[in-house]
Amino acid sequence: MTDDLGLQRRGLMLILSSPSGAGKTTIAREILSRDQSIGMSVSATTRRKRPGEVSGVDYHFVKKTEFNIMRNKGEFLESAKVFDHYYGTPSQPVMNALENGTDILFDIDWQGTQQLVEKAPDDVVSVFILPPSHSELERRLYSRAQDPTEIVAKRMAKAAAELSHYAEYDYVLINNHLGESIVNIMAILAAERLKRRRMIGLSAFVKRLCEGG
């Protein structure tokens, strides 16, 4: 998408990561509802569909055999195993969006983030979301009422390992107040869109200015 000055902006990949229950999914939904220039990356997963989820909107729900075929053919930007299930981001829709100047939002863990940074470091903006306390994280997990007690316990046990990767991210936010966290991430998104390296045609534009055009 080119503006009337002949400039085009390359899209970016905005990654939100956190332990389960820290609030990244809620924040992601709010960003999508407020900003029409960003879309959600739809991952493929081998886990079963939860109540209220829509195939092709929340996830592409696939069998493990199909997932392995896609991975072996190199069709994923990133893939990982999380809690006995596999997740992967189909690459072609994402790269097409970036070339057209559309931003893509990712709700993925540190493993997927590392893979995206390796493959497209200039396109990635990563944010790690921390809960305000251990007890609040546990309360949020139980309040969702989506998983049985043993799964919640497993998620809490894994939280410490996930939290140890916070320093690998560009930005870190403590999600104590949801509204404030959303505003801060929207500010990050606005600033990152203005990065010089994402402005296609800028050199030609500046050259015309210097030449009096």
VOSEPA-464900 format. One record per residue (C-alpha): residue in three letters; residue number from 1; x, y, z. Coordinates in Angstrom, 2 decimals. Example, Ala and Ser with C-alpha at 12.3 -4.5 7.8 and 13.67 -1.06 7.14 Angstrom:
2
   r   k      px      py      pz
 ALA   1   12.30   -4.50    7.80
 SER   2   13.67   -1.06    7.14
This chain:
213
   r   k      px      py      pz
 MET   1    0.00    0.00    0.00
 THR   2    1.58    3.26   -1.18
 ASP   3    0.52    6.72    0.03
 ASP   4    0.26    9.88   -2.08
 LEU   5    3.90   10.74   -1.34
 GLY   6    5.10    7.52   -2.92
 LEU   7    6.02    5.94    0.41
 GLN   8    5.11    2.46    1.52
 ARG   9    5.47    0.93    4.97
 ARG  10    6.47   -2.68    5.43
 GLY  11    4.33   -4.44    7.98
 LEU  12    5.70   -5.78   11.25
 MET  13    5.18   -8.83   13.42
 LEU  14    4.04   -7.83   16.92
 ILE  15    4.66  -10.71   19.32
 LEU  16    2.97  -10.97   22.71
 SER  17    4.31  -13.67   25.02
 SER  18    3.59  -14.53   28.64
 PRO  19    2.88  -17.44   30.93
 SER  20   -0.67  -18.73   30.56
 GLY  21   -3.01  -16.47   32.52
 ALA  22   -0.90  -13.30   32.43
 GLY  23   -3.35  -11.63   30.06
 LYS  24   -1.81  -11.67   26.59
 THR  25   -4.87  -13.11   24.87
 THR  26   -7.18  -10.48   26.36
 ILE  27   -4.74   -7.72   25.39
 ALA  28   -4.42   -9.13   21.87
 ARG  29   -8.19   -9.08   21.37
 GLU  30   -8.39   -5.46   22.51
 ILE  31   -5.63   -4.37   20.14
 LEU  32   -7.38   -6.08   17.23
 SER  33  -10.67   -4.38   18.08
 ARG  34   -9.08   -0.92   18.27
 ASP  35   -6.70   -1.02   15.29
 GLN  36   -7.86   -2.01   11.81
 SER  37   -4.30   -2.06   10.42
 ILE  38   -3.28   -5.19   12.29
 GLY  39   -4.52   -8.74   11.89
 MET  40   -4.13  -11.86   13.98
 SER  41   -1.83  -14.66   12.97
 VAL  42   -3.86  -17.86   12.85
 SER  43   -1.75  -20.80   13.95
 ALA  44   -2.22  -24.44   13.15
 THR  45   -2.55  -26.66   16.21
 THR  46   -3.06  -30.32   17.04
 ARG  47   -4.98  -29.60   20.25
 ARG  48   -8.73  -30.00   20.48
 LYS  49  -11.03  -27.05   19.94
 ARG  50  -12.24  -25.32   23.11
 PRO  51  -15.81  -24.10   23.61
 GLY  52  -16.42  -20.92   21.62
 GLU  53  -13.38  -21.29   19.36
 VAL  54  -13.87  -21.14   15.59
 SER  55  -11.72  -23.13   13.19
 GLY  56   -9.85  -20.83   10.80
 VAL  57  -10.40  -17.84   13.10
 ASP  58   -8.85  -18.84   16.42
 TYR  59   -6.74  -21.71   15.07
 HIS  60   -6.47  -24.10   12.18
 PHE  61   -7.25  -27.36   13.98
 VAL  62   -5.37  -30.19   12.30
 LYS  63   -4.40  -33.79   12.96
 LYS  64   -0.85  -34.52   14.06
 THR  65   -0.11  -36.26   10.75
 GLU  66   -1.18  -33.18    8.75
 PHE  67    0.86  -30.93   11.04
 ASN  68    3.98  -33.03   10.52
 ILE  69    3.54  -32.91    6.74
 MET  70    3.28  -29.11    6.81
 ARG  71    6.35  -28.83    9.02
 ASN  72    8.41  -31.20    6.87
 LYS  73    7.51  -29.15    3.78
 GLY  74    8.82  -25.99    5.48
 GLU  75    5.41  -24.29    5.56
 PHE  76    5.79  -22.86    9.09
 LEU  77    7.57  -19.69   10.15
 GLU  78    7.78  -21.22   13.60
 SER  79    6.52  -24.31   15.37
 ALA  80    6.67  -25.67   18.90
 LYS  81    5.31  -28.32   21.23
 VAL  82    3.42  -26.87   24.20
 PHE  83    1.68  -29.03   26.82
 ASP  84    1.66  -32.15   24.62
 HIS  85    0.24  -30.32   21.60
 TYR  86    1.91  -28.82   18.52
 TYR  87    1.51  -25.25   17.24
 GLY  88    2.83  -23.64   14.06
 THR  89    2.49  -20.39   12.09
 PRO  90    1.87  -20.82    8.32
 SER  91    4.44  -18.61    6.62
 GLN  92    2.86  -17.52    3.34
 PRO  93   -0.12  -15.53    4.70
 VAL  94    2.18  -13.65    7.10
 MET  95    4.80  -12.72    4.51
 ASN  96    2.12  -11.59    2.05
 ALA  97    0.62   -9.33    4.72
 LEU  98    3.97   -7.74    5.61
 GLU  99    4.72   -6.97    1.97
 ASN 100    1.32   -5.27    1.68
 GLY 101    1.98   -3.09    4.73
 THR 102   -0.28   -4.99    7.12
 ASP 103    0.90   -5.78   10.64
 ILE 104    0.42   -9.24   12.14
 LEU 105   -0.14   -9.95   15.83
 PHE 106    1.27  -13.14   17.36
 ASP 107    0.19  -14.79   20.61
 ILE 108    3.09  -17.26   20.93
 ASP 109    5.63  -18.46   23.48
 TRP 110    9.38  -17.87   23.75
 GLN 111   10.20  -20.86   21.54
 GLY 112    8.20  -19.45   18.63
 THR 113    9.60  -15.99   19.26
 GLN 114   13.17  -17.22   18.95
 GLN 115   12.38  -18.86   15.63
 LEU 116   10.73  -15.73   14.22
 VAL 117   13.65  -13.56   15.33
 GLU 118   16.06  -15.95   13.60
 LYS 119   14.10  -15.87   10.34
 ALA 120   12.99  -12.23   10.18
 PRO 121   14.74  -10.11   12.86
 ASP 122   13.95   -6.76   11.23
 ASP 123   10.23   -7.53   11.08
 VAL 124    9.79   -8.59   14.72
 VAL 125    8.68   -6.44   17.66
 SER 126    8.46   -8.58   20.80
 VAL 127    6.69   -7.84   24.08
 PHE 128    6.81  -10.05   27.17
 ILE 129    3.90   -9.65   29.57
 LEU 130    4.44  -10.35   33.27
 PRO 131    1.71  -10.96   35.85
 PRO 132    1.77   -8.66   38.91
 SER 133    2.29  -11.60   41.29
 HIS 134    2.44  -15.39   41.51
 SER 135   -0.87  -15.54   43.40
 GLU 136   -2.61  -13.33   40.82
 LEU 137   -1.40  -15.56   38.00
 GLU 138   -2.83  -18.61   39.76
 ARG 139   -6.12  -16.81   40.43
 ARG 140   -6.49  -15.84   36.77
 LEU 141   -5.87  -19.41   35.61
 TYR 142   -8.53  -20.81   37.91
 SER 143  -11.01  -18.03   37.09
 ARG 144  -10.92  -18.93   33.37
 ALA 145  -12.56  -22.29   34.21
 GLN 146  -11.32  -23.71   30.89
 ASP 147   -8.88  -26.32   32.16
 PRO 148   -9.05  -29.04   34.83
 THR 149   -7.08  -28.61   38.06
 GLU 150   -4.20  -30.82   36.92
 ILE 151   -3.69  -28.68   33.79
 VAL 152   -3.68  -25.48   35.85
 ALA 153   -1.07  -27.03   38.13
 LYS 154    1.04  -27.95   35.11
 ARG 155    0.80  -24.40   33.75
 MET 156    1.85  -22.92   37.09
 ALA 157    4.80  -25.30   37.29
 LYS 158    5.95  -24.22   33.84
 ALA 159    5.51  -20.49   34.49
 ALA 160    8.93  -20.04   36.12
 ALA 161   10.72  -21.51   33.09
 GLU 162    8.73  -19.25   30.76
 LEU 163    9.40  -16.15   32.87
 SER 164   13.14  -16.73   32.64
 HIS 165   13.05  -15.71   28.96
 TYR 166   11.80  -12.15   29.57
 ALA 167   15.22  -10.64   28.79
 GLU 168   15.08  -11.91   25.20
 TYR 169   12.25   -9.49   24.36
 ASP 170   12.31   -5.90   23.10
 TYR 171    9.79   -4.71   25.69
 VAL 172    8.55   -6.02   29.06
 LEU 173    5.23   -4.98   30.62
 ILE 174    3.74   -5.87   34.00
 ASN 175    0.03   -6.43   33.41
 ASN 176   -1.31   -5.07   36.69
 HIS 177   -4.00   -2.87   35.09
 LEU 178   -5.41   -4.14   31.79
 GLY 179   -6.34   -0.74   30.38
 GLU 180   -2.89    0.70   31.04
 SER 181   -1.21   -2.34   29.47
 ILE 182   -3.28   -1.97   26.31
 VAL 183   -2.43    1.73   26.01
 ASN 184    1.27    0.98   26.44
 ILE 185    1.30   -1.71   23.77
 MET 186   -0.60    0.55   21.37
 ALA 187    2.10    3.17   21.97
 ILE 188    4.81    0.61   21.20
 LEU 189    3.01   -0.33   18.00
 ALA 190    2.69    3.31   16.91
 ALA 191    6.39    4.00   17.50
 GLU 192    7.58    0.84   15.78
 ARG 193    5.52    1.66   12.68
 LEU 194    7.59    4.84   12.31
 LYS 195   10.95    3.05   12.31
 ARG 196   13.05    4.23    9.37
 ARG 197   13.85    0.73    8.13
 ARG 198   10.15    0.02    7.56
 MET 199    9.61    3.02    5.27
 ILE 200    9.94    1.79    1.69
 GLY 201   10.75    4.52   -0.83
 LEU 202   12.14    6.89    1.79
 SER 203   15.51    7.31    0.05
 ALA 204   13.84    8.29   -3.21
 PHE 205   11.54   10.70   -1.35
 VAL 206   14.47   12.41    0.40
 LYS 207   16.38   12.59   -2.91
 ARG 208   13.43   14.42   -4.51
 LEU 209   13.37   16.86   -1.58
 CYS 210   17.08   17.56   -1.98
 GLU 211   16.62   18.14   -5.69
 GLY 212   13.79   20.55   -5.05
 GLY 213   11.05   18.15   -6.14
